[in-house]
Amino acid sequence: MTQYQHVIVGSGLIGSFIGGIIGQSARVSFIGRSIWLERLMAGITLTDYAGTEAEHKAGKGECLEELPAKIERSVIWLTVKNTALTELLARLQPVVAPDCVVVCCQNGLGAAALAHKYLPGIRVLQGIVGCNVVWDESLKRLQKTTEGEFFLEQPESLAPELTKALSTVQHKLLTLCWRQDIEAVAWAKLQLNLANSINAIVNKPVRAMLLDRGCREVIAALMDELLAVTAARNIRLPKLTRVPARYLSAVLRLPDWLFKRLANAMLHIEPNARSSMWWDLQAGRVTEIDYLNGAVAEQGALSGVSCPINKRVADQVKSLQRSTLVAARRPLDGNTLKYQLHLE
Ligand SMILES: NC(=O)c1ccc[n+]([C@@H]2O[C@H](COP(=O)([O-])OP(=O)(O)OC[C@H]3O[C@@H](n4cnc5c(N)ncnc54)[C@H](OP(=O)(O)O)[C@@H]3O)[C@@H](O)[C@H]2O)c1
């Protein structure tokens, strides 16, 4: 039987990183924008904070700007943002053969369900990228800047050749972690991603945001709402960080002096780092807010749990998305944000 091919669909930061890793042991094709395809054809370095390195150079025939007429016997690693997913799935529908497997790698909630809807009869698995990846243009380097594994849904049965194909994502740069409780992992990752919107709203680096107790209190309130939703659904959140999920908000609420002492690891971030939602907002792009804080509010409503802070934060990000003055706004302090969100 022929081996599975690998196709990265939407090769930006995550797609190029995952594809670069798969490329260490298998053939991989990339579908993406020309800027990324040129980088991949010129050759990129993959690194992590510990100094591990790998190189990948894609061949011309492995880089496409458009979907091919047919994709057969392939693992399709779907790595566009949630905001691009519906349009892409509609275009994939007539192209994907039934012997393909689709791995959805989006943050937040809803991507795999959407893929199931558009690709009936195709096996869809959920993947969760637990780390952050950034691009360094001067060094042509994709850098994994935080700890975090690649969590992959473990279905009840999987043919050995498919297990082998999916395991090509295992590398010393990225640990593959099979999970039967992938829904719980998605919620646990979402808990960590709730701060992205606050970073976008307050318009200052992540480190400065974490050193502002008012901002931390808002993030803690967002997390408490998510914990109430998962508790109502009997979802047990796995531990993705040094601090277990249920204690994170208590740590965030500590006074500055104690927070700095106890949460030192959280502050080990590059002083100018910003969340991807901040970058999207500044560039006038639609953000993933509906799949993050918006999804918590929506799922809360379905479970009879009110999530007013997540809802107001989602509304505030959407209002910034519509504003023409977003790039020129001034940084906001945490106490002002608390007041705006009626959180006092
Ligand atoms: N970056 C991280 O550190 C990180 C970590 C964990 C999880 N995630 C999640 O992973 C997902 C991907 O994030 P990312 O940061 O990799 O995003 P990204 O860098 O924007 O990559 C997505 C790429 O797909 C392209 N694209 C969109 N529609 C396409 C289409 N129809 N055909 C071909 N290419 C298309 C985008 O181009 P345009 O920009 O032109 O649309 C972009 O270059 C998100 O859900 C994100 O939340 C990201």
The ligand as an SDF file (V2000), in Angstrom:
LIG
                    3D

 48 52  0  0  0  0  0  0  0  0999 V2000
    1.5230   31.2340   15.9820 N   0  0  0  0  0  0  0  0  0  0  0  0
    1.5000   30.5570   17.1280 C   0  0  0  0  0  0  0  0  0  0  0  0
    2.4310   30.6420   17.9380 O   0  0  0  0  0  0  0  0  0  0  0  0
    0.3320   29.6340   17.4360 C   0  0  0  0  0  0  0  0  0  0  0  0
    0.4610   28.7710   18.5200 C   0  0  0  0  0  0  0  0  0  0  0  0
   -0.5530   27.8660   18.7700 C   0  0  0  0  0  0  0  0  0  0  0  0
   -1.6630   27.8400   17.9740 C   0  0  0  0  0  0  0  0  0  0  0  0
   -1.7800   28.7250   16.9500 N   0  0  0  0  0  0  0  0  0  0  0  0
   -3.0070   28.6450   16.1380 C   0  0  0  0  0  0  0  0  0  0  0  0
   -2.6720   28.0640   14.8890 O   0  0  0  0  0  0  0  0  0  0  0  0
   -3.5190   28.5910   13.8560 C   0  0  0  0  0  0  0  0  0  0  0  0
   -2.6280   29.1730   12.7560 C   0  0  0  0  0  0  0  0  0  0  0  0
   -1.9340   30.2670   13.3200 O   0  0  0  0  0  0  0  0  0  0  0  0
   -0.6390   30.9050   12.6360 P   0  0  0  0  0  0  0  0  0  0  0  0
   -0.0590   31.7950   13.6530 O   0  0  0  0  0  0  0  0  0  0  0  0
    0.1970   29.8700   12.0020 O   0  0  0  0  0  0  0  0  0  0  0  0
   -1.3290   31.7840   11.4900 O   0  0  0  0  0  0  0  0  0  0  0  0
   -0.6420   32.4160   10.2080 P   0  0  0  0  0  0  0  0  0  0  0  0
    0.8110   32.6530   10.4700 O   0  0  0  0  0  0  0  0  0  0  0  0
   -1.4980   33.5770    9.7920 O   0  0  0  0  0  0  0  0  0  0  0  0
   -0.7210   31.2470    9.1190 O   0  0  0  0  0  0  0  0  0  0  0  0
   -1.8450   30.9500    8.3470 C   0  0  0  0  0  0  0  0  0  0  0  0
   -1.4570   31.1610    6.8980 C   0  0  0  0  0  0  0  0  0  0  0  0
   -2.4680   30.6120    6.0730 O   0  0  0  0  0  0  0  0  0  0  0  0
   -2.6670   31.5100    4.9910 C   0  0  0  0  0  0  0  0  0  0  0  0
   -3.9640   31.2770    4.3550 N   0  0  0  0  0  0  0  0  0  0  0  0
   -5.2030   31.6960    4.7240 C   0  0  0  0  0  0  0  0  0  0  0  0
   -6.1200   31.2540    3.8540 N   0  0  0  0  0  0  0  0  0  0  0  0
   -5.4570   30.5520    2.9130 C   0  0  0  0  0  0  0  0  0  0  0  0
   -5.8520   29.8680    1.7320 C   0  0  0  0  0  0  0  0  0  0  0  0
   -7.1330   29.8130    1.3570 N   0  0  0  0  0  0  0  0  0  0  0  0
   -4.9060   29.2710    0.9840 N   0  0  0  0  0  0  0  0  0  0  0  0
   -3.5940   29.3240    1.3570 C   0  0  0  0  0  0  0  0  0  0  0  0
   -3.1580   29.9640    2.4590 N   0  0  0  0  0  0  0  0  0  0  0  0
   -4.0720   30.5620    3.2220 C   0  0  0  0  0  0  0  0  0  0  0  0
   -2.5800   32.8560    5.6560 C   0  0  0  0  0  0  0  0  0  0  0  0
   -2.4410   33.8980    4.7140 O   0  0  0  0  0  0  0  0  0  0  0  0
   -3.1460   35.3390    4.9750 P   0  0  0  0  0  0  0  0  0  0  0  0
   -2.4700   35.9090    6.1780 O   0  0  0  0  0  0  0  0  0  0  0  0
   -2.9000   36.0660    3.7170 O   0  0  0  0  0  0  0  0  0  0  0  0
   -4.5980   35.0630    5.2400 O   0  0  0  0  0  0  0  0  0  0  0  0
   -1.3330   32.6460    6.5210 C   0  0  0  0  0  0  0  0  0  0  0  0
   -0.1530   32.8480    5.7780 O   0  0  0  0  0  0  0  0  0  0  0  0
   -4.4080   29.6380   14.5500 C   0  0  0  0  0  0  0  0  0  0  0  0
   -5.6420   29.0760   14.8950 O   0  0  0  0  0  0  0  0  0  0  0  0
   -3.6330   29.9910   15.7990 C   0  0  0  0  0  0  0  0  0  0  0  0
   -4.4580   30.4640   16.8420 O   0  0  0  0  0  0  0  0  0  0  0  0
   -0.8140   29.6100   16.6490 C   0  0  0  0  0  0  0  0  0  0  0  0
  1  2  1  0
  2  3  2  0
  2  4  1  0
  4  5  1  0
  4 48  2  0
  5  6  2  0
  6  7  1  0
  7  8  2  0
  8  9  1  0
  8 48  1  0
  9 10  1  0
  9 46  1  0
 10 11  1  0
 11 12  1  0
 11 44  1  0
 12 13  1  0
 13 14  1  0
 14 15  2  0
 14 16  1  0
 14 17  1  0
 17 18  1  0
 18 19  2  0
 18 20  1  0
 18 21  1  0
 21 22  1  0
 22 23  1  0
 23 24  1  0
 23 42  1  0
 24 25  1  0
 25 26  1  0
 25 36  1  0
 26 27  1  0
 26 35  1  0
 27 28  2  0
 28 29  1  0
 29 30  1  0
 29 35  2  0
 30 31  1  0
 30 32  2  0
 32 33  1  0
 33 34  2  0
 34 35  1  0
 36 37  1  0
 36 42  1  0
 37 38  1  0
 38 39  2  0
 38 40  1  0
 38 41  1  0
 42 43  1  0
 44 45  1  0
 44 46  1  0
 46 47  1  0
M  CHG  2   8   1  16  -1
M  END
$$$$
